[in-house]
Amino acid sequence: MAADKNLILVVGTYADAAAASSDYAVLKSGEDDGDYKVDGAVVISRDAEGKVSVHEHDTGKVGRGVGIGAGAGIVVGLFAPPLLLATALGAGIGAGIGALQKRHDEKKLGLDVDEYLPPGSSAVVAVVDDTWADKVEAALVKADKRIAKAIDEDDYEELQQAVAKSEDEVSKAAGS
């Protein structure tokens, strides 16, 4: 992350998956119109049994690997490290995210999954520069809850490295 960039995690939660998809379309449209810039965004859904699915909608700046791509992995990991483990990019992600999981457990990183993504709900999760946080949060008009939380630069860089390492391992395994 550039030293002059202060990233914010913006989350909107929804009881209705269609509302989340609609707000994601509004979010993307605002970005396409030049109203703000989104570094990465995903729609995360959790079914009634608690199974999580991630719909990747990153801005395409980061390469995509097997499973969810790196950009989506970073967004998911910043939102809730346990979800990244559940939707793992590869075998190496477990070891690489251990320290992030510990900080999440200590309430220093991420959000409480059960509060912001209870079974039967969806969320739009976006990573944006703090310059755009208010506009992005306002774009999530159908959200039942909204939150914006600063991202620690060290956490971001550590997660980026863990996701990149995991993608490399998956690529090597797929090529062998």
N, C-alpha and C positions, 0 to 999 in steps of 0.2 A: 504494500500500500504506500502510495506516495506520502511524504512527510506533510505536504500541504493539504491532504485529503482527510477529512474526518467523516468516517462512515457511520451510518445510522441503519439499524434494522427496523423496518416498518412492517407491522403485522396487522392484518384485518381478519377477524374470525367470523364465521358464518354457520348458521344452522342448516343452510340450504346450499348445496354444491353449485346449483345453477347461479345463485347470487354471487358466489366467489368467482365463477368463470366470467360472469358479466362484468364484475369490477376489474378483473384482470384485463379484459378487453378494453375497458375505459382507461386503465393504467397504461397499457401499450399504446393506445391512441394518443394520449397526452404526450407520451415520449416521442411518438412519430411526428406529432405536430410541433415538437421543439419546446414544449412547456417545461420540461424537466428531463433529467437523464437518470436512467435506472441502470445500476451496475449489474444486477442479477435479480431475477424474480422467479418464483415457482408458485404453483397452486398445490397445496398438500391436502389430501383427504384422508379421513380415518373412518372406516366403516363401523357398524354397530358392534362388531366383535373386536374392534381395536386395531385391525390391520390397516397399515398406512400405505398410501400410494402417493408418489410424487409426479407431478406433471411438469416437465421441464420447460421453462419459458425464459431461459437466460438470454441476454442480449447478443449472444453469438460470438463474443470476444474470446471465449475460452474454448479450447478443443473439447470435443465430446469423446467419451470412451465407452466401454461396455457398461451397461446399466445406466444410471443417471450420469450426466456429464459433470465435469469439474465445477463449472459455474453453479449448477444446481446443488452439487454436493456441498459447496461452501455456504450457500444460502441455507440449506437444511441444517448443516452443522452449527451455524451461528444461531439459528432459531432454537434448535434442541439437539444437542449432541447424541442423545440416545436414538433419535430418529435416523441419524446418519448411519449409526451402527446397524439399525434394522433394515436400511436400504443400501447396505454397504456396496461400495464401488469395487472392493477386492479384499483379499485376505489381509493385506497390510494396514487397512484402515483401522482395525481394532487396536493395534499397538500404537499407531500414530495419534489416535484421538484420546488415549488414556488420560493425559493431563487435562485436556479440555473437559472430559467427563467429570473429573474430580472438581474442577472449578464450577461446572454447572451444578453439581451436587451441593456445592457450597453457596449457591445462588449468586455467583459472580458472573456467570456466562449463560446466555440463552434464557428461555422462558419456561415456565411450568407447562409441560405438554398437556396435562389433564385440565388445566385452566383454559389454555388457549387453543387446544385441539382435542376436546373430549370426544369419545366415541360418537359416531354419527354426525361429524361436523367437517368443515373445510376451512382452510386459511389461505390467504394470499400473503406471501412473505417476500419482501423486497429489500435489497441492500442499495442504499443511495448515499450520495454525499449529503452532509447536513444542510447544504444550501437548498436542497430540493425536498427535504423531509416533510415539511408542512404541506407542500403541494401534493406530494405522493399520498400522504395520509388523507388529505381531503378528497383525493380521487376514489378512495375506497368507500363510496357513499352508501353502499348496501350492507356494510359490515355491522355486526352486532356489537363488536368491541374493536377498538383500535389502540395500538401502542407503538411508540417509537422509543428505541433504546440505543444508546451509543455503543459502538463496537470498539473494543480495546484493540489497538494496533497489533500487539503481540499475539493475541488470540487469533486475529485474522491471518497473520502471517504463518502461525503454527498450523492452523487449519488448512491453509493453502498448500503448505508443504506436505501434510499428511494425505490430502486428496491427490496431489500430484504423484506422490510415491505410490499410492494405491493404484492409480491409473496406469503408471508405468508397469507395475507388477501384473496387472490384468492384460495389458498389451503384450508383454513378454509371454505370458501363459497362452494367450490366444495365438501367438505367432509360432509356438513350438509344436 
